[in-house]
Amino acid sequence: MIRNLIFSILFFSGIITISLFFLPAFFLPKKIILFGGKLIGYWTVFCLKFFLSTNIIIKGKENIIFNKKFFIAASHQSM
């Protein structure tokens, strides 16, 4: 219960902070916007692993085609 509360507070405060910091990035080059998205992803993975000890498994990563546009549909499991 306490771990969940700490996770929620730090996770959402981090997401809000990153989002507010990168809000003006909509007027900047695309690389900066993508960096903000990656930063949110890294923050999410860090919080899940560190506070909740969650295992993250990515299957089929070797099948990603670089230099082409594609759509990724993620499946998740929940308790």
N, C-alpha and C positions, 0 to 999 in steps of 0.2 A: 504494500500500500504506500509506504513512504517512498520507495523507489519510483513508483508510478507518478507520484506527485512531483518529485524532483525532476523526473524526465519531462513531464508535461510543462512545468514552469520553464526549464532551460531550453527545451526544444522549441516551444512556441515563441519565447522571447528572442531566441536566435533567428527564427524564421522571420519574425516581424522586423528585427533589426536589419537583416540582410535585405529584405524586401524594400524597406524604406531607404536604405543606402543606395540600392540600385534602381530606385524609381526614376531618377533623372536620366538613367542610362537609355531610356527609350528614345532619347534624342541623340544618342552617341552611336558609334559604329556597332555593327552586329556582333563582333567579337567580344565586346564588353558585356553585352546582354547575355551571350552564351556563357561567359565566365560566371556571371551571377547565378545562372541556372545550375552550373556545375558546383558552385559553392554551396548552394542549398542542398544539392544531392549529397555532397561530402558531409555536410553538417548532419543531415538525416542519418546517414550510415554511421557516423561517429556516435550520435546519441543512442541509436538502437543497439549498437554493439557495446558501448561503454556502460550505459545505465540499465539496459534491459537484457543484456547478454544474448541478443538475438543472432542467430546464424543466418547469413544472407547467401543464397546459392543462385548463381546465374548460369543457366543451362543454355547451350547453343551459341555461346559468345563467338565461337570460331566461324559461325555461319554469317556473320555480319559482313555485308558488302560495302567496302569503303568507296568513296567518290561517287556514290549514287544516293538518291533520296529513297527513303523507305519509312515504313510505319512500324513501330514496335507495340505489340499488345502484350501487356504484362498480366500474368496470373499470380495471385497471391493466396496464401493460406492464413487462416485466422483461427484462433482457439474459440 
